[in-house]
Amino acid sequence: MHRLPDWRITLPLAQACLRCGARTRSGAACKASAMLDGRCRMHGGKSTGPKTAEGLERIRRARTRHGCYSEEYRRMMKAVRALSADASRLIDET
């Protein structure tokens, strides 16, 4: 018996999914597939962030920065400058 390729089976399922339907800048309806909230990834709106105290605390702890101005970096650079100044003084004395 002849078996259809996988894409022939799954493509009609993908085409049958719900569509976003939001109005685009051209005035036509958006044809992207919708997520659970009924809109696509482009028209779903921004996340409003965590609501619970646990969620807020988790976000606060997880917040990361590039580190250029972190306290640890500033302490390290202060130590590097002090070592560099000491090395320069030793070179000048000899």
N, CA, C and O atoms as a printed pandas DataFrame, in Angstrom:
     atom_number atom_name residue_name chain_id  residue_number  x_coord  y_coord  z_coord
0              1         N          MET        A               1    0.834   -1.179    0.000
1              2        CA          MET        A               1    0.000    0.000    0.000
2              3         C          MET        A               1    0.883    1.248    0.000
3              4         O          MET        A               1    1.930    1.271    0.646
4              5         N          HIS        A               2    0.475    2.244   -0.697
5              6        CA          HIS        A               2    1.229    3.484   -0.836
6              7         C          HIS        A               2    0.947    4.397    0.359
7              8         O          HIS        A               2   -0.208    4.674    0.682
8              9         N          ARG        A               3    2.027    4.864    1.016
9             10        CA          ARG        A               3    1.883    5.749    2.178
10            11         C          ARG        A               3    2.257    7.166    1.762
11            12         O          ARG        A               3    3.259    7.379    1.079
12            13         N          LEU        A               4    1.441    8.132    2.180
13            14        CA          LEU        A               4    1.713    9.529    1.856
14            15         C          LEU        A               4    2.918   10.031    2.649
15            16         O          LEU        A               4    3.139    9.586    3.775
16            17         N          PRO        A               5    3.704   10.955    2.078
17            18        CA          PRO        A               5    4.809   11.539    2.835
18            19         C          PRO        A               5    4.262   12.346    4.021
19            20         O          PRO        A               5    3.108   12.774    4.019
20            21         N          ASP        A               6    5.102   12.540    5.014
21            22        CA          ASP        A               6    4.669   13.235    6.226
22            23         C          ASP        A               6    4.127   14.631    5.937
23            24         O          ASP        A               6    3.132   15.041    6.535
24            25         N          TRP        A               7    4.759   15.354    5.043
25            26        CA          TRP        A               7    4.306   16.715    4.792
26            27         C          TRP        A               7    2.923   16.739    4.172
27            28         O          TRP        A               7    2.177   17.700    4.360
28            29         N          ARG        A               8    2.575   15.705    3.444
29            30        CA          ARG        A               8    1.239   15.645    2.838
30            31         C          ARG        A               8    0.171   15.393    3.897
31            32         O          ARG        A               8   -0.995   15.741    3.709
32            33         N          ILE        A               9    0.575   14.788    5.008
33            34        CA          ILE        A               9   -0.369   14.525    6.095
34            35         C          ILE        A               9   -0.503   15.753    6.998
35            36         O          ILE        A               9   -1.609   16.120    7.393
36            37         N          THR        A              10    0.628   16.386    7.322
37            38        CA          THR        A              10    0.604   17.479    8.292
38            39         C          THR        A              10    0.259   18.829    7.677
39            40         O          THR        A              10   -0.228   19.707    8.390
40            41         N          LEU        A              11    0.490   19.030    6.396
41            42        CA          LEU        A              11    0.194   20.319    5.776
42            43         C          LEU        A              11   -1.281   20.690    5.868
43            44         O          LEU        A              11   -1.581   21.829    6.224
44            45         N          PRO        A              12   -2.217   19.795    5.569
45            46        CA          PRO        A              12   -3.627   20.180    5.729
46            47         C          PRO        A              12   -3.993   20.513    7.175
47            48         O          PRO        A              12   -4.864   21.350    7.414
48            49         N          LEU        A              13   -3.338   19.870    8.134
49            50        CA          LEU        A              13   -3.591   20.204    9.537
50            51         C          LEU        A              13   -3.120   21.624    9.844
51            52         O          LEU        A              13   -3.799   22.372   10.549
52            53         N          ALA        A              14   -1.960   21.987    9.314
53            54        CA          ALA        A              14   -1.439   23.334    9.533
54            55         C          ALA        A              14   -2.318   24.371    8.844
55            56         O          ALA        A              14   -2.539   25.456    9.382
56            57         N          GLN        A              15   -2.815   24.044    7.669
57            58        CA          GLN        A              15   -3.658   24.987    6.941
58            59         C          GLN        A              15   -5.026   25.155    7.592
59            60         O          GLN        A              15   -5.676   26.182    7.399
60            61         N          ALA        A              16   -5.469   24.173    8.354
61            62        CA          ALA        A              16   -6.788   24.222    8.975
62            63         C          ALA        A              16   -6.784   24.944   10.322
63            64         O          ALA        A              16   -7.846   25.117   10.920
64            65         N          CYS        A              17   -5.620   25.368   10.814
65            66        CA          CYS        A              17   -5.571   25.999   12.134
66            67         C          CYS        A              17   -6.234   27.374   12.095
67            68         O          CYS        A              17   -6.444   27.948   11.026
68            69         N          LEU        A              18   -6.555   27.885   13.269
69            70        CA          LEU        A              18   -7.169   29.201   13.374
70            71         C          LEU        A              18   -6.190   30.274   12.919
71            72         O          LEU        A              18   -4.979   30.135   13.093
72            73         N          ARG        A              19   -6.715   31.333   12.340
73            74        CA          ARG        A              19   -5.894   32.446   11.860
74            75         C          ARG        A              19   -6.058   33.650   12.772
75            76         O          ARG        A              19   -7.069   33.788   13.461
76            77         N          CYS        A              20   -5.074   34.503   12.769
77            78        CA          CYS        A              20   -5.046   35.665   13.648
78            79         C          CYS        A              20   -6.218   36.599   13.359
79            80         O          CYS        A              20   -7.017   36.875   14.254
80            81         N          GLY        A              21   -6.331   37.078   12.150
81            82        CA          GLY        A              21   -7.441   37.937   11.770
82            83         C          GLY        A              21   -7.289   39.390   12.148
83            84         O          GLY        A              21   -8.181   40.184   11.848
84            85         N          ALA        A              22   -6.198   39.781   12.795
85            86        CA          ALA        A              22   -5.995   41.187   13.142
86            87         C          ALA        A              22   -5.843   41.994   11.863
87            88         O          ALA        A              22   -5.397   41.476   10.839
88            89         N          ARG        A              23   -6.213   43.254   11.930
89            90        CA          ARG        A              23   -6.083   44.115   10.760
90            91         C          ARG        A              23   -4.627   44.541   10.613
91            92         O          ARG        A              23   -4.017   45.054   11.551
92            93         N          THR        A              24   -4.090   44.322    9.433
93            94        CA          THR        A              24   -2.708   44.709    9.169
94            95         C          THR        A              24   -2.675   46.149    8.689
95            96         O          THR        A              24   -3.723   46.776    8.537
96            97         N          ARG        A              25   -1.485   46.680    8.448
97            98        CA          ARG        A              25   -1.368   48.060    7.978
98            99         C          ARG        A              25   -2.001   48.252    6.614
99           100         O          ARG        A              25   -2.440   49.349    6.271
100          101         N          SER        A              26   -2.046   47.177    5.835
101          102        CA          SER        A              26   -2.673   47.281    4.515
102          103         C          SER        A              26   -4.190   47.207    4.601
103          104         O          SER        A              26   -4.879   47.435    3.607
104          105         N          GLY        A              27   -4.713   46.894    5.770
105          106        CA          GLY        A              27   -6.155   46.805    5.948
106          107         C          GLY        A              27   -6.698   45.397    5.804
107          108         O          GLY        A              27   -7.860   45.142    6.123
108          109         N          ALA        A              28   -5.875   44.486    5.330
109          110        CA          ALA        A              28   -6.310   43.097    5.174
110          111         C          ALA        A              28   -6.187   42.372    6.515
111          112         O          ALA        A              28   -5.534   42.857    7.439
112          113         N          ALA        A              29   -6.813   41.226    6.603
113          114        CA          ALA        A              29   -6.720   40.427    7.822
114          115         C          ALA        A              29   -5.395   39.675    7.840
115          116         O          ALA        A              29   -4.933   39.193    6.805
116          117         N          CYS        A              30   -4.792   39.578    9.008
117          118        CA          CYS        A              30   -3.541   38.836    9.159
118          119         C          CYS        A              30   -3.819   37.361    8.928
119          120         O          CYS        A              30   -4.802   36.822    9.436
120          121         N          LYS        A              31   -2.962   36.712    8.167
121          122        CA          LYS        A              31   -3.162   35.307    7.817
122          123         C          LYS        A              31   -2.256   34.365    8.599
123          124         O          LYS        A              31   -2.219   33.167    8.319
124          125         N          ALA        A              32   -1.530   34.892    9.574
125          126        CA          ALA        A              32   -0.646   34.045   10.375
126          127         C          ALA        A              32   -1.475   33.162   11.299
127          128         O          ALA        A              32   -2.588   33.524   11.682
128          129         N          SER        A              33   -0.932   32.013   11.652
129          130        CA          SER        A              33   -1.667   31.112   12.540
130          131         C          SER        A              33   -1.724   31.706   13.944
131          132         O          SER        A              33   -0.765   32.315   14.418
132          133         N          ALA        A              34   -2.860   31.517   14.592
133          134        CA          ALA        A              34   -3.098   32.113   15.904
134          135         C          ALA        A              34   -2.546   31.234   17.013
135          136         O          ALA        A              34   -2.433   30.017   16.867
136          137         N          MET        A              35   -2.204   31.876   18.127
137          138        CA          MET        A              35   -1.789   31.157   19.326
138          139         C          MET        A              35   -3.025   30.945   20.190
139          140         O          MET        A              35   -4.147   31.166   19.735
140          141         N          LEU        A              36   -2.827   30.525   21.416
141          142        CA          LEU        A              36   -3.953   30.241   22.299
142          143         C          LEU        A              36   -4.796   31.474   22.601
143          144         O          LEU        A              36   -5.999   31.359   22.837
144          145         N          ASP        A              37   -4.173   32.658   22.597
145          146        CA          ASP        A              37   -4.943   33.866   22.894
146          147         C          ASP        A              37   -5.726   34.380   21.694
147          148         O          ASP        A              37   -6.415   35.395   21.795
148          149         N          GLY        A              38   -5.629   33.696   20.564
149          150        CA          GLY        A              38   -6.406   34.070   19.388
150          151         C          GLY        A              38   -5.688   34.978   18.420
151          152         O          GLY        A              38   -6.208   35.249   17.337
152          153         N          ARG        A              39   -4.516   35.455   18.771
153          154        CA          ARG        A              39   -3.739   36.311   17.882
154          155         C          ARG        A              39   -2.395   35.656   17.601
155          156         O          ARG        A              39   -1.967   34.748   18.313
156          157         N          CYS        A              40   -1.741   36.133   16.554
157          158        CA          CYS        A              40   -0.446   35.561   16.177
158          159         C          CYS        A              40    0.656   36.163   17.042
159          160         O          CYS        A              40    0.390   37.001   17.904
160          161         N          ARG        A              41    1.878   35.738   16.811
161          162        CA          ARG        A              41    3.005   36.222   17.605
162          163         C          ARG        A              41    3.276   37.700   17.368
163          164         O          ARG        A              41    3.847   38.372   18.227
164          165         N          MET        A              42    2.865   38.218   16.190
165          166        CA          MET        A              42    3.085   39.630   15.911
166          167         C          MET        A              42    1.995   40.518   16.504
167          168         O          MET        A              42    2.260   41.676   16.825
168          169         N          HIS        A              43    0.780   40.003   16.656
169          170        CA          HIS        A              43   -0.346   40.816   17.101
170          171         C          HIS        A              43   -0.857   40.444   18.479
171          172         O          HIS        A              43   -1.910   40.931   18.892
172          173         N          GLY        A              44   -0.148   39.599   19.196
173          174        CA          GLY        A              44   -0.619   39.127   20.494
174          175         C          GLY        A              44   -0.491   40.135   21.613
175          176         O          GLY        A              44   -1.089   39.943   22.671
176          177         N          GLY        A              45    0.255   41.189   21.424
177          178        CA          GLY        A              45    0.437   42.183   22.472
178          179         C          GLY        A              45    1.607   41.839   23.367
179          180         O          GLY        A              45    2.064   40.697   23.415
180          181         N          LYS        A              46    2.076   42.832   24.062
181          182        CA          LYS        A              46    3.216   42.642   24.951
182          183         C          LYS        A              46    2.804   41.891   26.200
183          184         O          LYS        A              46    1.647   41.919   26.618
184          185         N          SER        A              47    3.774   41.225   26.778
185          186        CA          SER        A              47    3.548   40.553   28.045
186          187         C          SER        A              47    3.410   41.611   29.133
187          188         O          SER        A              47    4.119   42.618   29.119
188          189         N          THR        A              48    2.515   41.388   30.059
189          190        CA          THR        A              48    2.336   42.343   31.149
190          191         C          THR        A              48    3.213   42.004   32.335
191          192         O          THR        A              48    3.210   42.721   33.336
192          193         N          GLY        A              49    3.957   40.928   32.234
193          194        CA          GLY        A              49    4.900   40.577   33.274
194          195         C          GLY        A              49    4.275   39.772   34.393
195          196         O          GLY        A              49    3.078   39.489   34.371
196          197         N          PRO        A              50    5.090   39.403   35.375
197          198        CA          PRO        A              50    4.590   38.577   36.475
198          199         C          PRO        A              50    3.637   39.371   37.366
199          200         O          PRO        A              50    3.795   40.579   37.546
200          201         N          LYS        A              51    2.652   38.676   37.916
201          202        CA          LYS        A              51    1.654   39.319   38.769
202          203         C          LYS        A              51    1.832   38.966   40.243
203          204         O          LYS        A              51    1.567   39.787   41.120
204          205         N          THR        A              52    2.279   37.747   40.509
205          206        CA          THR        A              52    2.384   37.301   41.893
206          207         C          THR        A              52    3.690   37.777   42.515
207          208         O          THR        A              52    4.633   38.142   41.812
208          209         N          ALA        A              53    3.729   37.768   43.827
209          210        CA          ALA        A              53    4.949   38.171   44.536
210          211         C          ALA        A              53    6.099   37.223   44.218
211          212         O          ALA        A              53    7.244   37.654   44.086
212          213         N          GLU        A              54    5.791   35.919   44.094
213          214        CA          GLU        A              54    6.843   34.949   43.764
214          215         C          GLU        A              54    7.402   35.223   42.368
215          216         O          GLU        A              54    8.612   35.153   42.150
216          217         N          GLY        A              55    6.516   35.532   41.432
217          218        CA          GLY        A              55    6.959   35.820   40.067
218          219         C          GLY        A              55    7.811   37.070   40.002
219          220         O          GLY        A              55    8.826   37.100   39.306
220          221         N          LEU        A              56    7.403   38.105   40.727
221          222        CA          LEU        A              56    8.182   39.339   40.755
222          223         C          LEU        A              56    9.563   39.102   41.357
223          224         O          LEU        A              56   10.562   39.621   40.858
224          225         N          GLU        A              57    9.615   38.321   42.424
225          226        CA          GLU        A              57   10.904   38.017   43.056
226          227         C          GLU        A              57   11.792   37.211   42.122
227          228         O          GLU        A              57   12.998   37.448   42.056
228          229         N          ARG        A              58   11.209   36.260   41.396
229          230        CA          ARG        A              58   11.979   35.439   40.462
230          231         C          ARG        A              58   12.584   36.309   39.359
231          232         O          ARG        A              58   13.742   36.124   38.986
232          233         N          ILE        A              59   11.806   37.251   38.843
233          234        CA          ILE        A              59   12.307   38.148   37.800
234          235         C          ILE        A              59   13.406   39.050   38.364
235          236         O          ILE        A              59   14.412   39.297   37.699
236          237         N          ARG        A              60   13.211   39.541   39.594
237          238        CA          ARG        A              60   14.220   40.410   40.196
238          239         C          ARG        A              60   15.546   39.686   40.354
239          240         O          ARG        A              60   16.605   40.256   40.089
240          241         N          ARG        A              61   15.491   38.417   40.788
241          242        CA          ARG        A              61   16.722   37.645   40.965
242          243         C          ARG        A              61   17.356   37.274   39.629
243          244         O          ARG        A              61   18.578   37.163   39.533
244          245         N          ALA        A              62   16.535   37.082   38.600
245          246        CA          ALA        A              62   17.047   36.621   37.313
246          247         C          ALA        A              62   17.551   37.765   36.442
247          248         O          ALA        A              62   18.172   37.526   35.406
248          249         N          ARG        A              63   17.292   38.988   36.845
249          250        CA          ARG        A              63   17.680   40.127   36.015
250          251         C          ARG        A              63   19.190   40.159   35.847
251          252         O          ARG        A              63   19.932   40.169   36.829
252          253         N          THR        A              64   19.631   40.175   34.628
253          254        CA          THR        A              64   21.064   40.183   34.354
254          255         C          THR        A              64   21.431   41.441   33.584
255          256         O          THR        A              64   20.600   42.050   32.910
256          257         N          ARG        A              65   22.663   41.800   33.700
257          258        CA          ARG        A              65   23.184   42.951   32.973
258          259         C          ARG        A              65   24.473   42.514   32.300
259          260         O          ARG        A              65   24.980   41.422   32.555
260          261         N          HIS        A              66   24.987   43.358   31.456
261          262        CA          HIS        A              66   26.201   42.994   30.729
262          263         C          HIS        A              66   27.424   43.010   31.632
263          264         O          HIS        A              66   28.436   42.402   31.285
264          265         N          GLY        A              67   27.371   43.679   32.772
265          266        CA          GLY        A              67   28.452   43.626   33.742
266          267         C          GLY        A              67   29.453   44.752   33.648
267          268         O          GLY        A              67   30.357   44.832   34.479
268          269         N          CYS        A              68   29.325   45.622   32.667
269          270        CA          CYS        A              68   30.309   46.682   32.483
270          271         C          CYS        A              68   30.324   47.645   33.669
271          272         O          CYS        A              68   31.379   48.174   34.016
272          273         N          TYR        A              69   29.190   47.876   34.283
273          274        CA          TYR        A              69   29.115   48.814   35.391
274          275         C          TYR        A              69   28.720   48.130   36.696
275          276         O          TYR        A              69   28.282   48.795   37.635
276          277         N          SER        A              70   28.869   46.832   36.762
277          278        CA          SER        A              70   28.502   46.120   37.988
278          279         C          SER        A              70   29.503   46.449   39.090
279          280         O          SER        A              70   30.634   46.856   38.825
280          281         N          GLU        A              71   29.066   46.265   40.319
281          282        CA          GLU        A              71   29.924   46.549   41.475
282          283         C          GLU        A              71   31.173   45.674   41.453
283          284         O          GLU        A              71   32.272   46.141   41.754
284          285         N          GLU        A              72   30.999   44.418   41.098
285          286        CA          GLU        A              72   32.135   43.494   41.044
286          287         C          GLU        A              72   33.165   43.963   40.010
287          288         O          GLU        A              72   34.367   43.926   40.273
288          289         N          TYR        A              73   32.701   44.398   38.845
289          290        CA          TYR        A              73   33.605   44.855   37.790
290          291         C          TYR        A              73   34.356   46.106   38.244
291          292         O          TYR        A              73   35.558   46.236   38.010
292          293         N          ARG        A              74   33.637   47.027   38.897
293          294        CA          ARG        A              74   34.298   48.251   39.352
294          295         C          ARG        A              74   35.369   47.952   40.402
295          296         O          ARG        A              74   36.444   48.551   40.384
296          297         N          ARG        A              75   35.073   47.023   41.318
297          298        CA          ARG        A              75   36.082   46.643   42.321
298          299         C          ARG        A              75   37.302   46.018   41.652
299          300         O          ARG        A              75   38.439   46.307   42.025
300          301         N          MET        A              76   37.060   45.164   40.667
301          302        CA          MET        A              76   38.162   44.505   39.976
302          303         C          MET        A              76   39.016   45.536   39.228
303          304         O          MET        A              76   40.245   45.469   39.275
304          305         N          MET        A              77   38.381   46.480   38.545
305          306        CA          MET        A              77   39.138   47.477   37.793
306          307         C          MET        A              77   39.920   48.400   38.731
307          308         O          MET        A              77   41.013   48.849   38.388
308          309         N          LYS        A              78   39.366   48.684   39.907
309          310        CA          LYS        A              78   40.096   49.492   40.889
310          311         C          LYS        A              78   41.359   48.762   41.332
311          312         O          LYS        A              78   42.422   49.369   41.462
312          313         N          ALA        A              79   41.237   47.456   41.562
313          314        CA          ALA        A              79   42.398   46.647   41.948
314          315         C          ALA        A              79   43.413   46.584   40.813
315          316         O          ALA        A              79   44.617   46.642   41.065
316          317         N          VAL        A              80   42.960   46.469   39.587
317          318        CA          VAL        A              80   43.865   46.422   38.427
318          319         C          VAL        A              80   44.618   47.739   38.299
319          320         O          VAL        A              80   45.822   47.744   38.040
320          321         N          ARG        A              81   43.912   48.865   38.480
321          322        CA          ARG        A              81   44.579   50.167   38.400
322          323         C          ARG        A              81   45.617   50.326   39.513
323          324         O          ARG        A              81   46.693   50.882   39.295
324          325         N          ALA        A              82   45.283   49.834   40.700
325          326        CA          ALA        A              82   46.240   49.915   41.816
326          327         C          ALA        A              82   47.477   49.076   41.516
327          328         O          ALA        A              82   48.599   49.522   41.755
328          329         N          LEU        A              83   47.284   47.869   40.996
329          330        CA          LEU        A              83   48.427   47.024   40.634
330          331         C          LEU        A              83   49.258   47.663   39.529
331          332         O          LEU        A              83   50.487   47.601   39.558
332          333         N          SER        A              84   48.600   48.269   38.569
333          334        CA          SER        A              84   49.311   48.922   37.470
334          335         C          SER        A              84   50.123   50.107   37.988
335          336         O          SER        A              84   51.260   50.318   37.566
336          337         N          ALA        A              85   49.538   50.876   38.900
337          338        CA          ALA        A              85   50.265   52.011   39.479
338          339         C          ALA        A              85   51.465   51.524   40.281
339          340         O          ALA        A              85   52.542   52.114   40.201
340          341         N          ASP        A              86   51.290   50.448   41.057
341          342        CA          ASP        A              86   52.410   49.878   41.815
342          343         C          ASP        A              86   53.516   49.401   40.880
343          344         O          ASP        A              86   54.697   49.620   41.151
344          345         N          ALA        A              87   53.142   48.759   39.794
345          346        CA          ALA        A              87   54.132   48.270   38.829
346          347         C          ALA        A              87   54.874   49.439   38.193
347          348         O          ALA        A              87   56.087   49.373   37.996
348          349         N          SER        A              88   54.155   50.503   37.872
349          350        CA          SER        A              88   54.803   51.682   37.284
350          351         C          SER        A              88   55.790   52.307   38.265
351          352         O          SER        A              88   56.884   52.713   37.875
352          353         N          ARG        A              89   55.401   52.385   39.544
353          354        CA          ARG        A              89   56.294   52.931   40.566
354          355         C          ARG        A              89   57.549   52.086   40.712
355          356         O          ARG        A              89   58.649   52.626   40.835
356          357         N          LEU        A              90   57.396   50.762   40.698
357          358        CA          LEU        A              90   58.557   49.874   40.814
358          359         C          LEU        A              90   59.487   50.035   39.620
359          360         O          LEU        A              90   60.708   50.021   39.779
360          361         N          ILE        A              91   58.929   50.186   38.442
361          362        CA          ILE        A              91   59.756   50.362   37.242
362          363         C          ILE        A              91   60.511   51.683   37.318
363          364         O          ILE        A              91   61.690   51.744   36.970
364          365         N          ASP        A              92   59.834   52.746   37.773
365          366        CA          ASP        A              92   60.476   54.057   37.869
366          367         C          ASP        A              92   61.591   54.067   38.913
367          368         O          ASP        A              92   62.583   54.775   38.742
368          369         N          GLU        A              93   61.444   53.292   39.993
369          370        CA          GLU        A              93   62.454   53.253   41.055
370          371         C          GLU        A              93   63.723   52.529   40.614
371          372         O          GLU        A              93   64.810   52.831   41.107
372          373         N          THR        A              94   63.598   51.596   39.710
373          374        CA          THR        A              94   64.778   50.826   39.313
374          375         C          THR        A              94   65.521   51.442   38.171
375          376         O          THR        A              94   66.536   50.902   37.731
